Amino acid sequence: MIMACFFIRVFLKSTLNTTLQYSSVIIPVILQYSMLRICLSLNVLLD
């Protein structure tokens, strides 16, 4: 269990470093995708 937690922490840390490098690209894309999904959901609800 402790080894699993340690592995997860190391994995998260390396993932976080990579994510920070790509965040300037990824975050706007995710935000736009989320907004698009929300707009589509609202359109369906309003219809």
mmCIF file as Biopython writes it, N, C-alpha, C and O atoms, coordinates in Angstrom:
data_model
#
loop_
_atom_site.group_PDB
_atom_site.id
_atom_site.type_symbol
_atom_site.label_atom_id
_atom_site.label_alt_id
_atom_site.label_comp_id
_atom_site.label_asym_id
_atom_site.label_entity_id
_atom_site.label_seq_id
_atom_site.pdbx_PDB_ins_code
_atom_site.Cartn_x
_atom_site.Cartn_y
_atom_site.Cartn_z
_atom_site.occupancy
_atom_site.B_iso_or_equiv
_atom_site.auth_seq_id
_atom_site.auth_asym_id
_atom_site.pdbx_PDB_model_num
ATOM 1   N N  . MET A ? 1  ? 0.837   -1.201 0.000   1.0 0.0 1  A 1 
ATOM 2   C CA . MET A ? 1  ? 0.000   0.000  0.000   1.0 0.0 1  A 1 
ATOM 3   C C  . MET A ? 1  ? 0.873   1.254  0.000   1.0 0.0 1  A 1 
ATOM 4   O O  . MET A ? 1  ? 0.643   2.184  -0.772  1.0 0.0 1  A 1 
ATOM 5   N N  . ILE A ? 2  ? 1.881   1.264  0.880   1.0 0.0 2  A 1 
ATOM 6   C CA . ILE A ? 2  ? 2.785   2.416  0.945   1.0 0.0 2  A 1 
ATOM 7   C C  . ILE A ? 2  ? 3.531   2.573  -0.380  1.0 0.0 2  A 1 
ATOM 8   O O  . ILE A ? 2  ? 3.720   3.689  -0.865  1.0 0.0 2  A 1 
ATOM 9   N N  . MET A ? 3  ? 3.952   1.450  -0.958  1.0 0.0 3  A 1 
ATOM 10  C CA . MET A ? 3  ? 4.648   1.506  -2.242  1.0 0.0 3  A 1 
ATOM 11  C C  . MET A ? 3  ? 3.729   2.064  -3.319  1.0 0.0 3  A 1 
ATOM 12  O O  . MET A ? 3  ? 4.153   2.846  -4.170  1.0 0.0 3  A 1 
ATOM 13  N N  . ALA A ? 4  ? 2.464   1.653  -3.273  1.0 0.0 4  A 1 
ATOM 14  C CA . ALA A ? 4  ? 1.498   2.147  -4.251  1.0 0.0 4  A 1 
ATOM 15  C C  . ALA A ? 4  ? 1.337   3.660  -4.112  1.0 0.0 4  A 1 
ATOM 16  O O  . ALA A ? 4  ? 1.311   4.381  -5.109  1.0 0.0 4  A 1 
ATOM 17  N N  . CYS A ? 5  ? 1.229   4.136  -2.869  1.0 0.0 5  A 1 
ATOM 18  C CA . CYS A ? 5  ? 1.090   5.575  -2.627  1.0 0.0 5  A 1 
ATOM 19  C C  . CYS A ? 5  ? 2.322   6.317  -3.135  1.0 0.0 5  A 1 
ATOM 20  O O  . CYS A ? 5  ? 2.209   7.371  -3.762  1.0 0.0 5  A 1 
ATOM 21  N N  . PHE A ? 6  ? 3.496   5.758  -2.860  1.0 0.0 6  A 1 
ATOM 22  C CA . PHE A ? 6  ? 4.740   6.379  -3.309  1.0 0.0 6  A 1 
ATOM 23  C C  . PHE A ? 6  ? 4.786   6.437  -4.833  1.0 0.0 6  A 1 
ATOM 24  O O  . PHE A ? 6  ? 5.147   7.459  -5.416  1.0 0.0 6  A 1 
ATOM 25  N N  . PHE A ? 7  ? 4.413   5.326  -5.468  1.0 0.0 7  A 1 
ATOM 26  C CA . PHE A ? 7  ? 4.418   5.265  -6.928  1.0 0.0 7  A 1 
ATOM 27  C C  . PHE A ? 7  ? 3.452   6.290  -7.507  1.0 0.0 7  A 1 
ATOM 28  O O  . PHE A ? 7  ? 3.766   6.986  -8.472  1.0 0.0 7  A 1 
ATOM 29  N N  . ILE A ? 8  ? 2.265   6.370  -6.897  1.0 0.0 8  A 1 
ATOM 30  C CA . ILE A ? 8  ? 1.259   7.321  -7.370  1.0 0.0 8  A 1 
ATOM 31  C C  . ILE A ? 8  ? 1.766   8.750  -7.228  1.0 0.0 8  A 1 
ATOM 32  O O  . ILE A ? 8  ? 1.568   9.575  -8.120  1.0 0.0 8  A 1 
ATOM 33  N N  . ARG A ? 9  ? 2.426   9.043  -6.100  1.0 0.0 9  A 1 
ATOM 34  C CA . ARG A ? 9  ? 2.944   10.395 -5.896  1.0 0.0 9  A 1 
ATOM 35  C C  . ARG A ? 9  ? 4.001   10.748 -6.934  1.0 0.0 9  A 1 
ATOM 36  O O  . ARG A ? 9  ? 3.992   11.846 -7.489  1.0 0.0 9  A 1 
ATOM 37  N N  . VAL A ? 10 ? 4.920   9.802  -7.197  1.0 0.0 10 A 1 
ATOM 38  C CA . VAL A ? 10 ? 5.957   10.041 -8.207  1.0 0.0 10 A 1 
ATOM 39  C C  . VAL A ? 10 ? 5.313   10.232 -9.577  1.0 0.0 10 A 1 
ATOM 40  O O  . VAL A ? 10 ? 5.690   11.123 -10.338 1.0 0.0 10 A 1 
ATOM 41  N N  . PHE A ? 11 ? 4.335   9.378  -9.874  1.0 0.0 11 A 1 
ATOM 42  C CA . PHE A ? 11 ? 3.647   9.457  -11.162 1.0 0.0 11 A 1 
ATOM 43  C C  . PHE A ? 11 ? 2.935   10.797 -11.307 1.0 0.0 11 A 1 
ATOM 44  O O  . PHE A ? 11 ? 3.013   11.442 -12.353 1.0 0.0 11 A 1 
ATOM 45  N N  . LEU A ? 12 ? 2.235   11.213 -10.241 1.0 0.0 12 A 1 
ATOM 46  C CA . LEU A ? 12 ? 1.520   12.482 -10.284 1.0 0.0 12 A 1 
ATOM 47  C C  . LEU A ? 12 ? 2.482   13.651 -10.444 1.0 0.0 12 A 1 
ATOM 48  O O  . LEU A ? 12 ? 2.195   14.608 -11.163 1.0 0.0 12 A 1 
ATOM 49  N N  . LYS A ? 13 ? 3.619   13.567 -9.772  1.0 0.0 13 A 1 
ATOM 50  C CA . LYS A ? 13 ? 4.589   14.665 -9.850  1.0 0.0 13 A 1 
ATOM 51  C C  . LYS A ? 13 ? 5.140   14.791 -11.266 1.0 0.0 13 A 1 
ATOM 52  O O  . LYS A ? 13 ? 5.241   15.900 -11.792 1.0 0.0 13 A 1 
ATOM 53  N N  . SER A ? 14 ? 5.495   13.673 -11.887 1.0 0.0 14 A 1 
ATOM 54  C CA . SER A ? 14 ? 6.014   13.729 -13.253 1.0 0.0 14 A 1 
ATOM 55  C C  . SER A ? 14 ? 4.922   14.161 -14.225 1.0 0.0 14 A 1 
ATOM 56  O O  . SER A ? 14 ? 5.175   14.911 -15.168 1.0 0.0 14 A 1 
ATOM 57  N N  . THR A ? 15 ? 3.697   13.676 -13.981 1.0 0.0 15 A 1 
ATOM 58  C CA . THR A ? 15 ? 2.574   14.068 -14.824 1.0 0.0 15 A 1 
ATOM 59  C C  . THR A ? 15 ? 2.318   15.558 -14.690 1.0 0.0 15 A 1 
ATOM 60  O O  . THR A ? 15 ? 2.042   16.241 -15.676 1.0 0.0 15 A 1 
ATOM 61  N N  . LEU A ? 16 ? 2.412   16.061 -13.456 1.0 0.0 16 A 1 
ATOM 62  C CA . LEU A ? 16 ? 2.187   17.481 -13.199 1.0 0.0 16 A 1 
ATOM 63  C C  . LEU A ? 16 ? 3.219   18.325 -13.934 1.0 0.0 16 A 1 
ATOM 64  O O  . LEU A ? 16 ? 2.873   19.345 -14.531 1.0 0.0 16 A 1 
ATOM 65  N N  . ASN A ? 17 ? 4.481   17.911 -13.895 1.0 0.0 17 A 1 
ATOM 66  C CA . ASN A ? 17 ? 5.532   18.652 -14.600 1.0 0.0 17 A 1 
ATOM 67  C C  . ASN A ? 17 ? 5.245   18.706 -16.094 1.0 0.0 17 A 1 
ATOM 68  O O  . ASN A ? 17 ? 5.376   19.757 -16.722 1.0 0.0 17 A 1 
ATOM 69  N N  . THR A ? 18 ? 4.852   17.564 -16.661 1.0 0.0 18 A 1 
ATOM 70  C CA . THR A ? 18 ? 4.526   17.520 -18.083 1.0 0.0 18 A 1 
ATOM 71  C C  . THR A ? 18 ? 3.314   18.383 -18.370 1.0 0.0 18 A 1 
ATOM 72  O O  . THR A ? 18 ? 3.281   19.119 -19.356 1.0 0.0 18 A 1 
ATOM 73  N N  . THR A ? 19 ? 2.308   18.288 -17.493 1.0 0.0 19 A 1 
ATOM 74  C CA . THR A ? 19 ? 1.078   19.052 -17.677 1.0 0.0 19 A 1 
ATOM 75  C C  . THR A ? 19 ? 1.356   20.545 -17.642 1.0 0.0 19 A 1 
ATOM 76  O O  . THR A ? 19 ? 0.791   21.304 -18.428 1.0 0.0 19 A 1 
ATOM 77  N N  . LEU A ? 20 ? 2.228   20.969 -16.729 1.0 0.0 20 A 1 
ATOM 78  C CA . LEU A ? 20 ? 2.569   22.390 -16.643 1.0 0.0 20 A 1 
ATOM 79  C C  . LEU A ? 20 ? 3.218   22.873 -17.936 1.0 0.0 20 A 1 
ATOM 80  O O  . LEU A ? 20 ? 2.997   24.007 -18.362 1.0 0.0 20 A 1 
ATOM 81  N N  . GLN A ? 21 ? 4.013   22.014 -18.551 1.0 0.0 21 A 1 
ATOM 82  C CA . GLN A ? 21 ? 4.662   22.391 -19.807 1.0 0.0 21 A 1 
ATOM 83  C C  . GLN A ? 21 ? 3.629   22.563 -20.917 1.0 0.0 21 A 1 
ATOM 84  O O  . GLN A ? 21 ? 3.746   23.459 -21.752 1.0 0.0 21 A 1 
ATOM 85  N N  . TYR A ? 22 ? 2.620   21.697 -20.919 1.0 0.0 22 A 1 
ATOM 86  C CA . TYR A ? 22 ? 1.628   21.731 -21.986 1.0 0.0 22 A 1 
ATOM 87  C C  . TYR A ? 22 ? 0.377   22.526 -21.620 1.0 0.0 22 A 1 
ATOM 88  O O  . TYR A ? 22 ? -0.513  22.700 -22.452 1.0 0.0 22 A 1 
ATOM 89  N N  . SER A ? 23 ? 0.307   23.011 -20.369 1.0 0.0 23 A 1 
ATOM 90  C CA . SER A ? 23 ? -0.924  23.639 -19.885 1.0 0.0 23 A 1 
ATOM 91  C C  . SER A ? 23 ? -1.313  24.850 -20.717 1.0 0.0 23 A 1 
ATOM 92  O O  . SER A ? 23 ? -2.499  25.135 -20.882 1.0 0.0 23 A 1 
ATOM 93  N N  . SER A ? 24 ? -0.322  25.568 -21.244 1.0 0.0 24 A 1 
ATOM 94  C CA . SER A ? 24 ? -0.633  26.758 -22.031 1.0 0.0 24 A 1 
ATOM 95  C C  . SER A ? 24 ? -1.397  26.387 -23.303 1.0 0.0 24 A 1 
ATOM 96  O O  . SER A ? 24 ? -2.096  27.220 -23.880 1.0 0.0 24 A 1 
ATOM 97  N N  . VAL A ? 25 ? -1.259  25.133 -23.733 1.0 0.0 25 A 1 
ATOM 98  C CA . VAL A ? 25 ? -1.991  24.656 -24.910 1.0 0.0 25 A 1 
ATOM 99  C C  . VAL A ? 25 ? -3.250  23.909 -24.492 1.0 0.0 25 A 1 
ATOM 100 O O  . VAL A ? 25 ? -4.325  24.114 -25.057 1.0 0.0 25 A 1 
ATOM 101 N N  . ILE A ? 26 ? -3.103  23.034 -23.487 1.0 0.0 26 A 1 
ATOM 102 C CA . ILE A ? 26 ? -4.191  22.132 -23.109 1.0 0.0 26 A 1 
ATOM 103 C C  . ILE A ? 26 ? -5.360  22.864 -22.463 1.0 0.0 26 A 1 
ATOM 104 O O  . ILE A ? 26 ? -6.514  22.622 -22.814 1.0 0.0 26 A 1 
ATOM 105 N N  . ILE A ? 27 ? -5.066  23.765 -21.514 1.0 0.0 27 A 1 
ATOM 106 C CA . ILE A ? 27 ? -6.136  24.405 -20.748 1.0 0.0 27 A 1 
ATOM 107 C C  . ILE A ? 27 ? -7.116  25.179 -21.632 1.0 0.0 27 A 1 
ATOM 108 O O  . ILE A ? 27 ? -8.324  25.005 -21.467 1.0 0.0 27 A 1 
ATOM 109 N N  . PRO A ? 28 ? -6.659  26.027 -22.565 1.0 0.0 28 A 1 
ATOM 110 C CA . PRO A ? 28 ? -7.623  26.714 -23.431 1.0 0.0 28 A 1 
ATOM 111 C C  . PRO A ? 28 ? -8.480  25.741 -24.239 1.0 0.0 28 A 1 
ATOM 112 O O  . PRO A ? 28 ? -9.672  25.973 -24.443 1.0 0.0 28 A 1 
ATOM 113 N N  . VAL A ? 29 ? -7.862  24.646 -24.699 1.0 0.0 29 A 1 
ATOM 114 C CA . VAL A ? 29 ? -8.612  23.650 -25.474 1.0 0.0 29 A 1 
ATOM 115 C C  . VAL A ? 29 ? -9.703  23.019 -24.610 1.0 0.0 29 A 1 
ATOM 116 O O  . VAL A ? 29 ? -10.845 22.873 -25.046 1.0 0.0 29 A 1 
ATOM 117 N N  . ILE A ? 30 ? -9.337  22.644 -23.372 1.0 0.0 30 A 1 
ATOM 118 C CA . ILE A ? 30 ? -10.309 22.042 -22.462 1.0 0.0 30 A 1 
ATOM 119 C C  . ILE A ? 30 ? -11.428 23.027 -22.149 1.0 0.0 30 A 1 
ATOM 120 O O  . ILE A ? 30 ? -12.601 22.652 -22.123 1.0 0.0 30 A 1 
ATOM 121 N N  . LEU A ? 31 ? -11.069 24.282 -21.911 1.0 0.0 31 A 1 
ATOM 122 C CA . LEU A ? 31 ? -12.077 25.298 -21.605 1.0 0.0 31 A 1 
ATOM 123 C C  . LEU A ? 31 ? -13.033 25.479 -22.775 1.0 0.0 31 A 1 
ATOM 124 O O  . LEU A ? 31 ? -14.247 25.542 -22.582 1.0 0.0 31 A 1 
ATOM 125 N N  . GLN A ? 32 ? -12.494 25.561 -23.981 1.0 0.0 32 A 1 
ATOM 126 C CA . GLN A ? 32 ? -13.344 25.728 -25.154 1.0 0.0 32 A 1 
ATOM 127 C C  . GLN A ? 32 ? -14.248 24.515 -25.331 1.0 0.0 32 A 1 
ATOM 128 O O  . GLN A ? 32 ? -15.430 24.659 -25.646 1.0 0.0 32 A 1 
ATOM 129 N N  . TYR A ? 33 ? -13.698 23.320 -25.128 1.0 0.0 33 A 1 
ATOM 130 C CA . TYR A ? 33 ? -14.480 22.098 -25.251 1.0 0.0 33 A 1 
ATOM 131 C C  . TYR A ? 33 ? -15.595 22.071 -24.220 1.0 0.0 33 A 1 
ATOM 132 O O  . TYR A ? 33 ? -16.729 21.705 -24.528 1.0 0.0 33 A 1 
ATOM 133 N N  . SER A ? 34 ? -15.263 22.465 -22.981 1.0 0.0 34 A 1 
ATOM 134 C CA . SER A ? 34 ? -16.263 22.493 -21.917 1.0 0.0 34 A 1 
ATOM 135 C C  . SER A ? 34 ? -17.369 23.485 -22.245 1.0 0.0 34 A 1 
ATOM 136 O O  . SER A ? 34 ? -18.549 23.176 -22.077 1.0 0.0 34 A 1 
ATOM 137 N N  . MET A ? 35 ? -17.001 24.666 -22.709 1.0 0.0 35 A 1 
ATOM 138 C CA . MET A ? 35 ? -17.995 25.678 -23.064 1.0 0.0 35 A 1 
ATOM 139 C C  . MET A ? 35 ? -18.893 25.164 -24.183 1.0 0.0 35 A 1 
ATOM 140 O O  . MET A ? 35 ? -20.107 25.365 -24.160 1.0 0.0 35 A 1 
ATOM 141 N N  . LEU A ? 36 ? -18.283 24.498 -25.164 1.0 0.0 36 A 1 
ATOM 142 C CA . LEU A ? 36 ? -19.047 23.946 -26.279 1.0 0.0 36 A 1 
ATOM 143 C C  . LEU A ? 36 ? -20.046 22.911 -25.781 1.0 0.0 36 A 1 
ATOM 144 O O  . LEU A ? 36 ? -21.207 22.917 -26.191 1.0 0.0 36 A 1 
ATOM 145 N N  . ARG A ? 37 ? -19.594 22.016 -24.892 1.0 0.0 37 A 1 
ATOM 146 C CA . ARG A ? 37 ? -20.476 21.003 -24.329 1.0 0.0 37 A 1 
ATOM 147 C C  . ARG A ? 37 ? -21.623 21.643 -23.557 1.0 0.0 37 A 1 
ATOM 148 O O  . ARG A ? 37 ? -22.772 21.218 -23.677 1.0 0.0 37 A 1 
ATOM 149 N N  . ILE A ? 38 ? -21.309 22.674 -22.759 1.0 0.0 38 A 1 
ATOM 150 C CA . ILE A ? 38 ? -22.337 23.349 -21.968 1.0 0.0 38 A 1 
ATOM 151 C C  . ILE A ? 38 ? -23.356 24.010 -22.888 1.0 0.0 38 A 1 
ATOM 152 O O  . ILE A ? 38 ? -24.561 23.915 -22.656 1.0 0.0 38 A 1 
ATOM 153 N N  . CYS A ? 39 ? -22.873 24.681 -23.931 1.0 0.0 39 A 1 
ATOM 154 C CA . CYS A ? 39 ? -23.782 25.339 -24.872 1.0 0.0 39 A 1 
ATOM 155 C C  . CYS A ? 39 ? -24.685 24.315 -25.551 1.0 0.0 39 A 1 
ATOM 156 O O  . CYS A ? 39 ? -25.886 24.542 -25.699 1.0 0.0 39 A 1 
ATOM 157 N N  . LEU A ? 40 ? -24.103 23.183 -25.964 1.0 0.0 40 A 1 
ATOM 158 C CA . LEU A ? 40 ? -24.900 22.141 -26.606 1.0 0.0 40 A 1 
ATOM 159 C C  . LEU A ? 40 ? -25.943 21.587 -25.644 1.0 0.0 40 A 1 
ATOM 160 O O  . LEU A ? 40 ? -27.088 21.354 -26.029 1.0 0.0 40 A 1 
ATOM 161 N N  . SER A ? 41 ? -25.543 21.375 -24.390 1.0 0.0 41 A 1 
ATOM 162 C CA . SER A ? 41 ? -26.475 20.863 -23.386 1.0 0.0 41 A 1 
ATOM 163 C C  . SER A ? 41 ? -27.616 21.843 -23.170 1.0 0.0 41 A 1 
ATOM 164 O O  . SER A ? 41 ? -28.776 21.442 -23.074 1.0 0.0 41 A 1 
ATOM 165 N N  . LEU A ? 42 ? -27.288 23.133 -23.093 1.0 0.0 42 A 1 
ATOM 166 C CA . LEU A ? 42 ? -28.313 24.157 -22.894 1.0 0.0 42 A 1 
ATOM 167 C C  . LEU A ? 42 ? -29.262 24.200 -24.084 1.0 0.0 42 A 1 
ATOM 168 O O  . LEU A ? 42 ? -30.472 24.350 -23.911 1.0 0.0 42 A 1 
ATOM 169 N N  . ASN A ? 43 ? -28.723 24.070 -25.286 1.0 0.0 43 A 1 
ATOM 170 C CA . ASN A ? 43 ? -29.569 24.073 -26.473 1.0 0.0 43 A 1 
ATOM 171 C C  . ASN A ? 43 ? -30.552 22.909 -26.438 1.0 0.0 43 A 1 
ATOM 172 O O  . ASN A ? 43 ? -31.726 23.066 -26.773 1.0 0.0 43 A 1 
ATOM 173 N N  . VAL A ? 44 ? -30.067 21.746 -26.033 1.0 0.0 44 A 1 
ATOM 174 C CA . VAL A ? 44 ? -30.936 20.570 -25.944 1.0 0.0 44 A 1 
ATOM 175 C C  . VAL A ? 44 ? -32.012 20.798 -24.891 1.0 0.0 44 A 1 
ATOM 176 O O  . VAL A ? 44 ? -33.180 20.477 -25.110 1.0 0.0 44 A 1 
ATOM 177 N N  . LEU A ? 45 ? -31.617 21.353 -23.749 1.0 0.0 45 A 1 
ATOM 178 C CA . LEU A ? 45 ? -32.575 21.599 -22.671 1.0 0.0 45 A 1 
ATOM 179 C C  . LEU A ? 45 ? -33.616 22.630 -23.093 1.0 0.0 45 A 1 
ATOM 180 O O  . LEU A ? 45 ? -34.800 22.483 -22.790 1.0 0.0 45 A 1 
ATOM 181 N N  . LEU A ? 46 ? -33.175 23.670 -23.791 1.0 0.0 46 A 1 
ATOM 182 C CA . LEU A ? 46 ? -34.086 24.743 -24.179 1.0 0.0 46 A 1 
ATOM 183 C C  . LEU A ? 46 ? -35.047 24.283 -25.268 1.0 0.0 46 A 1 
ATOM 184 O O  . LEU A ? 46 ? -36.182 24.755 -25.334 1.0 0.0 46 A 1 
ATOM 185 N N  . ASP A ? 47 ? -34.604 23.372 -26.115 1.0 0.0 47 A 1 
ATOM 186 C CA . ASP A ? 47 ? -35.495 22.841 -27.143 1.0 0.0 47 A 1 
ATOM 187 C C  . ASP A ? 47 ? -36.535 21.973 -26.460 1.0 0.0 47 A 1 
ATOM 188 O O  . ASP A ? 47 ? -37.404 21.411 -27.126 1.0 0.0 47 A 1 
#
